[in-house]
């Protein structure tokens, strides 16, 4: 029974520590979250197209080199 009490006390102390740390956090405002979300989505779209173009060009180039050599 003593081990269970220790486990319970450790768990309660952990939850108290978590709550204390969360009070120290500076949470972003709604507008900051919105603007950074838009930036992330636009960056994903840009890099998706960029990687698609690099893949398509390198595939075409490698196919032409393969055809030329073989």
ZALUMMI-80921 format. One record per residue: chain; x, y, z of N, C-alpha, C, CB in turn; residue in one letter. Coordinates in Angstrom, 3 decimals, always signed. Glycine has a CB too. Example, Ala and Ser with C-alpha at 12.3 -4.5 7.8 and 13.67 -1.06 7.14 Angstrom:
BEGIN
tornu:A&n_xx:+13.190&n_yy:-5.690&n_zz:+7.800&ca_xx:+12.300&ca_yy:-4.500&ca_zz:+7.800&c_xx:+13.200&c_yy:-3.300&c_zz:+7.800&cb_xx:+11.308&cb_yy:-4.473&cb_zz:+9.046&lovo:a .
tornu:A&n_xx:+12.850&n_yy:-2.250&n_zz:+7.080&ca_xx:+13.670&ca_yy:-1.060&ca_zz:+7.140&c_xx:+12.900&c_yy:+0.030&c_zz:+7.870&cb_xx:+14.084&cb_yy:-0.598&cb_zz:+5.725&lovo:s .
//
This chain:
BEGIN
tornu:A&n_xx:+0.820&n_yy:-1.197&n_zz:+0.000&ca_xx:+0.000&ca_yy:+0.000&ca_zz:+0.000&c_xx:+0.861&c_yy:+1.257&c_zz:+0.000&cb_xx:-0.932&cb_yy:+0.001&cb_zz:+1.201&lovo:x .
tornu:A&n_xx:+1.996&n_yy:+1.184&n_zz:+0.620&ca_xx:+2.874&ca_yy:+2.347&ca_zz:+0.692&c_xx:+3.367&c_yy:+2.742&c_zz:-0.701&cb_xx:+4.066&cb_yy:+2.061&cb_zz:+1.619&lovo:x .
tornu:A&n_xx:+3.641&n_yy:+1.750&n_zz:-1.551&ca_xx:+4.095&ca_yy:+2.042&ca_zz:-2.909&c_xx:+3.025&c_yy:+2.740&c_zz:-3.730&cb_xx:+4.518&cb_yy:+0.767&cb_zz:-3.602&lovo:x .
tornu:A&n_xx:+1.760&n_yy:+2.354&n_zz:-3.517&ca_xx:+0.669&ca_yy:+2.996&ca_zz:-4.249&c_xx:+0.512&c_yy:+4.451&c_zz:-3.813&cb_xx:-0.650&cb_yy:+2.231&cb_zz:-4.034&lovo:x .
tornu:A&n_xx:+0.685&n_yy:+4.711&n_zz:-2.533&ca_xx:+0.587&ca_yy:+6.094&ca_zz:-2.049&c_xx:+1.704&c_yy:+6.936&c_zz:-2.648&cb_xx:+0.649&cb_yy:+6.144&cb_zz:-0.501&lovo:x .
tornu:A&n_xx:+2.885&n_yy:+6.388&n_zz:-2.700&ca_xx:+3.997&ca_yy:+7.130&ca_zz:-3.299&c_xx:+3.721&c_yy:+7.429&c_zz:-4.765&cb_xx:+5.308&cb_yy:+6.343&cb_zz:-3.159&lovo:x .
tornu:A&n_xx:+3.186&n_yy:+6.426&n_zz:-5.456&ca_xx:+2.865&ca_yy:+6.632&ca_zz:-6.870&c_xx:+1.817&c_yy:+7.736&c_zz:-7.012&cb_xx:+2.358&cb_yy:+5.315&cb_zz:-7.517&lovo:x .
tornu:A&n_xx:+0.800&n_yy:+7.704&n_zz:-6.191&ca_xx:-0.255&ca_yy:+8.706&ca_zz:-6.246&c_xx:+0.291&c_yy:+10.093&c_zz:-5.926&cb_xx:-1.380&cb_yy:+8.345&cb_zz:-5.279&lovo:x .
tornu:A&n_xx:+1.133&n_yy:+10.201&n_zz:-4.915&ca_xx:+1.721&ca_yy:+11.503&ca_zz:-4.558&c_xx:+2.602&c_yy:+12.040&c_zz:-5.677&cb_xx:+2.538&cb_yy:+11.385&cb_zz:-3.267&lovo:x .
tornu:A&n_xx:+3.378&n_yy:+11.151&n_zz:-6.287&ca_xx:+4.220&ca_yy:+11.591&ca_zz:-7.410&c_xx:+3.359&c_yy:+12.087&c_zz:-8.563&cb_xx:+5.135&cb_yy:+10.445&cb_zz:-7.888&lovo:x .
tornu:A&n_xx:+2.267&n_yy:+11.395&n_zz:-8.840&ca_xx:+1.375&ca_yy:+11.801&ca_zz:-9.923&c_xx:+0.745&c_yy:+13.159&c_zz:-9.620&cb_xx:+0.280&cb_yy:+10.742&cb_zz:-10.143&lovo:x .
tornu:A&n_xx:+0.281&n_yy:+13.358&n_zz:-8.396&ca_xx:-0.319&ca_yy:+14.635&ca_zz:-8.008&c_xx:+0.712&c_yy:+15.754&c_zz:-8.103&cb_xx:-0.894&cb_yy:+14.556&cb_zz:-6.579&lovo:x .
tornu:A&n_xx:+1.939&n_yy:+15.493&n_zz:-7.657&ca_xx:+2.997&ca_yy:+16.509&ca_zz:-7.762&c_xx:+3.308&c_yy:+16.826&c_zz:-9.221&cb_xx:+4.273&cb_yy:+16.035&cb_zz:-7.043&lovo:x .
tornu:A&n_xx:+3.289&n_yy:+15.796&n_zz:-10.061&ca_xx:+3.527&ca_yy:+16.015&ca_zz:-11.488&c_xx:+2.450&c_yy:+16.922&c_zz:-12.085&cb_xx:+3.567&cb_yy:+14.672&cb_zz:-12.238&lovo:x .
tornu:A&n_xx:+1.194&n_yy:+16.664&n_zz:-11.773&ca_xx:+0.097&ca_yy:+17.486&ca_zz:-12.295&c_xx:+0.226&c_yy:+18.918&c_zz:-11.794&cb_xx:-1.271&cb_yy:+16.897&cb_zz:-11.884&lovo:x .
tornu:A&n_xx:+0.593&n_yy:+19.100&n_zz:-10.536&ca_xx:+0.793&ca_yy:+20.449&ca_zz:-10.006&c_xx:+1.923&c_yy:+21.166&c_zz:-10.733&cb_xx:+1.089&cb_yy:+20.394&cb_zz:-8.506&lovo:x .
tornu:A&n_xx:+3.004&n_yy:+20.459&n_zz:-11.009&ca_xx:+4.127&ca_yy:+21.047&ca_zz:-11.741&c_xx:+3.730&c_yy:+21.423&c_zz:-13.164&cb_xx:+5.308&cb_yy:+20.077&cb_zz:-11.770&lovo:x .
tornu:A&n_xx:+2.952&n_yy:+20.569&n_zz:-13.799&ca_xx:+2.487&ca_yy:+20.859&ca_zz:-15.161&c_xx:+1.636&c_yy:+22.128&c_zz:-15.172&cb_xx:+1.677&cb_yy:+19.666&cb_zz:-15.729&lovo:x .
tornu:A&n_xx:+0.718&n_yy:+22.230&n_zz:-14.226&ca_xx:-0.139&ca_yy:+23.424&ca_zz:-14.150&c_xx:+0.688&c_yy:+24.677&c_zz:-13.901&cb_xx:-1.191&cb_yy:+23.265&cb_zz:-13.039&lovo:x .
tornu:A&n_xx:+1.697&n_yy:+24.581&n_zz:-13.040&ca_xx:+2.556&ca_yy:+25.737&ca_zz:-12.753&c_xx:+3.322&c_yy:+26.159&c_zz:-14.000&cb_xx:+3.540&cb_yy:+25.414&cb_zz:-11.611&lovo:x .
tornu:A&n_xx:+3.825&n_yy:+25.195&n_zz:-14.765&ca_xx:+4.557&ca_yy:+25.527&ca_zz:-15.993&c_xx:+3.638&c_yy:+26.131&c_zz:-17.052&cb_xx:+5.244&cb_yy:+24.279&cb_zz:-16.553&lovo:x .
tornu:A&n_xx:+2.414&n_yy:+25.619&n_zz:-17.158&ca_xx:+1.484&ca_yy:+26.157&ca_zz:-18.151&c_xx:+1.102&c_yy:+27.600&c_zz:-17.844&cb_xx:+0.231&cb_yy:+25.295&cb_zz:-18.220&lovo:x .
tornu:A&n_xx:+1.130&n_yy:+27.988&n_zz:-16.573&ca_xx:+0.845&ca_yy:+29.376&ca_zz:-16.222&c_xx:+1.958&c_yy:+30.311&c_zz:-16.678&cb_xx:+0.641&cb_yy:+29.507&cb_zz:-14.721&lovo:x .
tornu:A&n_xx:+3.176&n_yy:+29.774&n_zz:-16.876&ca_xx:+4.322&ca_yy:+30.580&ca_zz:-17.311&c_xx:+4.338&c_yy:+30.786&c_zz:-18.829&cb_xx:+5.626&cb_yy:+29.918&cb_zz:-16.867&lovo:x .
tornu:A&n_xx:+3.578&n_yy:+30.006&n_zz:-19.559&ca_xx:+3.595&ca_yy:+30.040&ca_zz:-21.021&c_xx:+2.941&c_yy:+31.321&c_zz:-21.527&cb_xx:+2.877&cb_yy:+28.806&cb_zz:-21.605&lovo:x .
tornu:A&n_xx:+3.556&n_yy:+31.931&n_zz:-22.534&ca_xx:+2.955&ca_yy:+33.069&ca_zz:-23.216&c_xx:+2.242&c_yy:+32.530&c_zz:-24.451&cb_xx:+4.032&cb_yy:+34.156&cb_zz:-23.597&lovo:x .
tornu:A&n_xx:+0.931&n_yy:+32.548&n_zz:-24.418&ca_xx:+0.146&ca_yy:+31.987&ca_zz:-25.506&c_xx:-0.018&c_yy:+33.019&c_zz:-26.612&cb_xx:-1.226&cb_yy:+31.512&cb_zz:-25.001&lovo:x .
tornu:A&n_xx:+0.048&n_yy:+32.618&n_zz:-27.878&ca_xx:-0.124&ca_yy:+33.568&ca_zz:-28.984&c_xx:-1.582&c_yy:+34.009&c_zz:-29.100&cb_xx:+0.346&cb_yy:+32.940&cb_zz:-30.312&lovo:x .
tornu:A&n_xx:-1.752&n_yy:+35.193&n_zz:-29.672&ca_xx:-3.110&ca_yy:+35.686&ca_zz:-29.879&c_xx:-3.730&c_yy:+34.978&c_zz:-31.088&cb_xx:-3.113&cb_yy:+37.232&cb_zz:-30.081&lovo:x .
tornu:A&n_xx:-5.029&n_yy:+35.167&n_zz:-31.258&ca_xx:-5.734&ca_yy:+34.538&ca_zz:-32.376&c_xx:-5.175&c_yy:+35.034&c_zz:-33.714&cb_xx:-7.250&cb_yy:+34.826&cb_zz:-32.288&lovo:x .
tornu:A&n_xx:-4.878&n_yy:+36.326&n_zz:-33.802&ca_xx:-4.364&ca_yy:+36.868&ca_zz:-35.068&c_xx:-2.961&c_yy:+36.337&c_zz:-35.367&cb_xx:-4.345&cb_yy:+38.410&cb_zz:-35.023&lovo:x .
tornu:A&n_xx:-2.129&n_yy:+36.126&n_zz:-34.346&ca_xx:-0.800&ca_yy:+35.554&ca_zz:-34.571&c_xx:-0.910&c_yy:+34.118&c_zz:-35.069&cb_xx:+0.038&cb_yy:+35.606&cb_zz:-33.282&lovo:x .
tornu:A&n_xx:-1.814&n_yy:+33.351&n_zz:-34.492&ca_xx:-2.013&ca_yy:+31.969&ca_zz:-34.928&c_xx:-2.517&c_yy:+31.940&c_zz:-36.368&cb_xx:-3.006&cb_yy:+31.238&cb_zz:-33.995&lovo:x .
tornu:A&n_xx:-3.460&n_yy:+32.817&n_zz:-36.682&ca_xx:-4.009&ca_yy:+32.877&ca_zz:-38.041&c_xx:-2.917&c_yy:+33.227&c_zz:-39.054&cb_xx:-5.152&cb_yy:+33.910&cb_zz:-38.114&lovo:x .
tornu:A&n_xx:-2.117&n_yy:+34.261&n_zz:-38.760&ca_xx:-1.108&ca_yy:+34.697&ca_zz:-39.724&c_xx:-0.005&c_yy:+33.661&c_zz:-39.894&cb_xx:-0.505&cb_yy:+36.025&cb_zz:-39.290&lovo:x .
tornu:A&n_xx:+0.434&n_yy:+33.027&n_zz:-38.817&ca_xx:+1.472&ca_yy:+32.011&ca_zz:-38.979&c_xx:+0.930&c_yy:+30.768&c_zz:-39.682&cb_xx:+2.055&cb_yy:+31.630&cb_zz:-37.618&lovo:x .
tornu:A&n_xx:-0.345&n_yy:+30.455&n_zz:-39.495&ca_xx:-0.947&ca_yy:+29.335&ca_zz:-40.205&c_xx:-0.976&c_yy:+29.601&c_zz:-41.708&cb_xx:-2.366&cb_yy:+29.070&cb_zz:-39.683&lovo:x .
tornu:A&n_xx:-1.323&n_yy:+30.826&n_zz:-42.092&ca_xx:-1.327&ca_yy:+31.192&ca_zz:-43.517&c_xx:+0.080&c_yy:+31.084&c_zz:-44.102&cb_xx:-1.878&cb_yy:+32.628&cb_zz:-43.712&lovo:x .
tornu:A&n_xx:+1.082&n_yy:+31.542&n_zz:-43.360&ca_xx:+2.470&ca_yy:+31.465&ca_zz:-43.831&c_xx:+2.881&c_yy:+30.007&c_zz:-44.037&cb_xx:+3.427&cb_yy:+32.156&cb_zz:-42.828&lovo:x .
tornu:A&n_xx:+2.530&n_yy:+29.142&n_zz:-43.101&ca_xx:+2.893&ca_yy:+27.728&ca_zz:-43.210&c_xx:+2.203&c_yy:+27.085&c_zz:-44.416&cb_xx:+2.518&cb_yy:+26.974&cb_zz:-41.915&lovo:x .
tornu:A&n_xx:+0.937&n_yy:+27.376&n_zz:-44.622&ca_xx:+0.215&ca_yy:+26.798&ca_zz:-45.763&c_xx:+0.812&c_yy:+27.274&c_zz:-47.079&cb_xx:-1.279&cb_yy:+27.163&cb_zz:-45.702&lovo:x .
tornu:A&n_xx:+1.123&n_yy:+28.565&n_zz:-47.177&ca_xx:+1.730&ca_yy:+29.087&ca_zz:-48.405&c_xx:+3.116&c_yy:+28.494&c_zz:-48.639&cb_xx:+1.820&cb_yy:+30.613&cb_zz:-48.344&lovo:x .
tornu:A&n_xx:+3.897&n_yy:+28.315&n_zz:-47.579&ca_xx:+5.222&ca_yy:+27.712&ca_zz:-47.729&c_xx:+5.110&c_yy:+26.265&c_zz:-48.189&cb_xx:+6.000&cb_yy:+27.786&cb_zz:-46.407&lovo:x .
tornu:A&n_xx:+4.126&n_yy:+25.531&n_zz:-47.664&ca_xx:+3.933&ca_yy:+24.148&ca_zz:-48.097&c_xx:+3.558&c_yy:+24.080&c_zz:-49.569&cb_xx:+2.855&cb_yy:+23.470&cb_zz:-47.253&lovo:x .
tornu:A&n_xx:+2.692&n_yy:+24.968&n_zz:-50.007&ca_xx:+2.290&ca_yy:+24.983&ca_zz:-51.418&c_xx:+3.487&c_yy:+25.319&c_zz:-52.298&cb_xx:+1.146&cb_yy:+26.001&cb_zz:-51.654&lovo:x .
tornu:A&n_xx:+4.254&n_yy:+26.346&n_zz:-51.912&ca_xx:+5.422&ca_yy:+26.759&ca_zz:-52.697&c_xx:+6.424&c_yy:+25.613&c_zz:-52.814&cb_xx:+6.096&cb_yy:+27.992&cb_zz:-52.058&lovo:x .
tornu:A&n_xx:+6.807&n_yy:+25.022&n_zz:-51.691&ca_xx:+7.808&ca_yy:+23.958&ca_zz:-51.726&c_xx:+7.269&c_yy:+22.693&c_zz:-52.382&cb_xx:+8.288&cb_yy:+23.644&cb_zz:-50.320&lovo:x .
tornu:A&n_xx:+5.970&n_yy:+22.457&n_zz:-52.305&ca_xx:+5.387&ca_yy:+21.326&ca_zz:-53.009&c_xx:+5.545&c_yy:+21.477&c_zz:-54.514&cb_xx:+3.915&cb_yy:+21.178&cb_zz:-52.647&lovo:x .
tornu:A&n_xx:+5.218&n_yy:+22.671&n_zz:-55.040&ca_xx:+5.407&ca_yy:+22.922&ca_zz:-56.477&c_xx:+6.882&c_yy:+22.898&c_zz:-56.862&cb_xx:+4.794&cb_yy:+24.270&cb_zz:-56.866&lovo:x .
tornu:A&n_xx:+7.727&n_yy:+23.469&n_zz:-56.015&ca_xx:+9.159&ca_yy:+23.494&ca_zz:-56.293&c_xx:+9.710&c_yy:+22.069&c_zz:-56.400&cb_xx:+9.909&cb_yy:+24.279&cb_zz:-55.197&lovo:x .
tornu:A&n_xx:+9.388&n_yy:+21.233&n_zz:-55.422&ca_xx:+9.888&ca_yy:+19.862&ca_zz:-55.455&c_xx:+9.288&c_yy:+19.071&c_zz:-56.602&cb_xx:+9.595&cb_yy:+19.164&cb_zz:-54.142&lovo:x .
tornu:A&n_xx:+8.040&n_yy:+19.351&n_zz:-56.966&ca_xx:+7.442&ca_yy:+18.694&ca_zz:-58.123&c_xx:+8.213&c_yy:+19.054&c_zz:-59.394&cb_xx:+5.957&cb_yy:+19.089&cb_zz:-58.262&lovo:x .
tornu:A&n_xx:+8.531&n_yy:+20.336&n_zz:-59.559&ca_xx:+9.274&ca_yy:+20.769&ca_zz:-60.749&c_xx:+10.679&c_yy:+20.179&c_zz:-60.785&cb_xx:+9.355&cb_yy:+22.292&cb_zz:-60.795&lovo:x .
tornu:A&n_xx:+11.371&n_yy:+20.173&n_zz:-59.647&ca_xx:+12.712&ca_yy:+19.591&ca_zz:-59.603&c_xx:+12.650&c_yy:+18.105&c_zz:-59.931&cb_xx:+13.358&cb_yy:+19.809&cb_zz:-58.217&lovo:x .
tornu:A&n_xx:+11.664&n_yy:+17.399&n_zz:-59.407&ca_xx:+11.509&ca_yy:+15.978&ca_zz:-59.678&c_xx:+11.214&c_yy:+15.733&c_zz:-61.149&cb_xx:+10.402&cb_yy:+15.391&cb_zz:-58.813&lovo:x .
tornu:A&n_xx:+10.301&n_yy:+16.519&n_zz:-61.720&ca_xx:+9.939&ca_yy:+16.334&ca_zz:-63.130&c_xx:+11.127&c_yy:+16.635&c_zz:-64.046&cb_xx:+8.744&cb_yy:+17.236&cb_zz:-63.500&lovo:x .
tornu:A&n_xx:+11.846&n_yy:+17.711&n_zz:-63.750&ca_xx:+12.998&ca_yy:+18.058&ca_zz:-64.593&c_xx:+14.114&c_yy:+17.021&c_zz:-64.476&cb_xx:+13.536&cb_yy:+19.443&cb_zz:-64.212&lovo:x .
tornu:A&n_xx:+14.397&n_yy:+16.567&n_zz:-63.257&ca_xx:+15.464&ca_yy:+15.579&ca_zz:-63.101&c_xx:+15.054&c_yy:+14.246&c_zz:-63.722&cb_xx:+15.812&cb_yy:+15.389&cb_zz:-61.613&lovo:x .
tornu:A&n_xx:+13.797&n_yy:+13.895&n_zz:-63.639&ca_xx:+13.334&ca_yy:+12.657&ca_zz:-64.262&c_xx:+13.472&c_yy:+12.736&c_zz:-65.776&cb_xx:+11.876&cb_yy:+12.370&cb_zz:-63.876&lovo:x .
tornu:A&n_xx:+13.076&n_yy:+13.862&n_zz:-66.344&ca_xx:+13.207&ca_yy:+14.052&ca_zz:-67.791&c_xx:+14.667&c_yy:+14.022&c_zz:-68.216&cb_xx:+12.564&cb_yy:+15.374&cb_zz:-68.220&lovo:x .
tornu:A&n_xx:+15.517&n_yy:+14.708&n_zz:-67.456&ca_xx:+16.943&ca_yy:+14.749&ca_zz:-67.785&c_xx:+17.557&c_yy:+13.352&c_zz:-67.705&cb_xx:+17.686&cb_yy:+15.712&cb_zz:-66.840&lovo:x .
tornu:A&n_xx:+17.240&n_yy:+12.608&n_zz:-66.668&ca_xx:+17.792&ca_yy:+11.262&ca_zz:-66.532&c_xx:+17.287&c_yy:+10.325&c_zz:-67.620&cb_xx:+17.451&cb_yy:+10.694&cb_zz:-65.169&lovo:x .
tornu:A&n_xx:+16.041&n_yy:+10.492&n_zz:-68.017&ca_xx:+15.502&ca_yy:+9.671&ca_zz:-69.112&c_xx:+16.225&c_yy:+9.975&c_zz:-70.419&cb_xx:+13.986&cb_yy:+9.912&cb_zz:-69.278&lovo:x .
tornu:A&n_xx:+16.483&n_yy:+11.261&n_zz:-70.678&ca_xx:+17.213&ca_yy:+11.622&ca_zz:-71.913&c_xx:+18.646&c_yy:+11.111&c_zz:-71.882&cb_xx:+17.214&cb_yy:+13.149&cb_zz:-72.113&lovo:x .
tornu:A&n_xx:+19.305&n_yy:+11.174&n_zz:-70.740&ca_xx:+20.672&ca_yy:+10.657&ca_zz:-70.627&c_xx:+20.667&c_yy:+9.141&c_zz:-70.816&cb_xx:+21.295&cb_yy:+11.033&cb_zz:-69.252&lovo:x .
tornu:A&n_xx:+19.698&n_yy:+8.449&n_zz:-70.226&ca_xx:+19.595&ca_yy:+6.995&ca_zz:-70.381&c_xx:+19.378&c_yy:+6.622&c_zz:-71.834&cb_xx:+18.456&cb_yy:+6.439&cb_zz:-69.522&lovo:x .
tornu:A&n_xx:+18.488&n_yy:+7.348&n_zz:-72.521&ca_xx:+18.223&ca_yy:+7.069&ca_zz:-73.931&c_xx:+19.453&c_yy:+7.358&c_zz:-74.796&cb_xx:+17.029&cb_yy:+7.899&cb_zz:-74.419&lovo:x .
tornu:A&n_xx:+20.199&n_yy:+8.399&n_zz:-74.445&ca_xx:+21.385&ca_yy:+8.769&ca_zz:-75.215&c_xx:+22.478&c_yy:+7.722&c_zz:-75.053&cb_xx:+21.902&cb_yy:+10.147&cb_zz:-74.780&lovo:x .
tornu:A&n_xx:+22.643&n_yy:+7.203&n_zz:-73.852&ca_xx:+23.700&ca_yy:+6.240&ca_zz:-73.591&c_xx:+23.317&c_yy:+4.820&c_zz:-73.973&cb_xx:+24.078&cb_yy:+6.283&cb_zz:-72.147&lovo:x .
tornu:A&n_xx:+22.048&n_yy:+4.524&n_zz:-73.963&ca_xx:+21.708&ca_yy:+3.120&ca_zz:-74.142&c_xx:+20.944&c_yy:+2.828&c_zz:-75.341&cb_xx:+20.977&cb_yy:+2.639&cb_zz:-73.029&lovo:x .
//
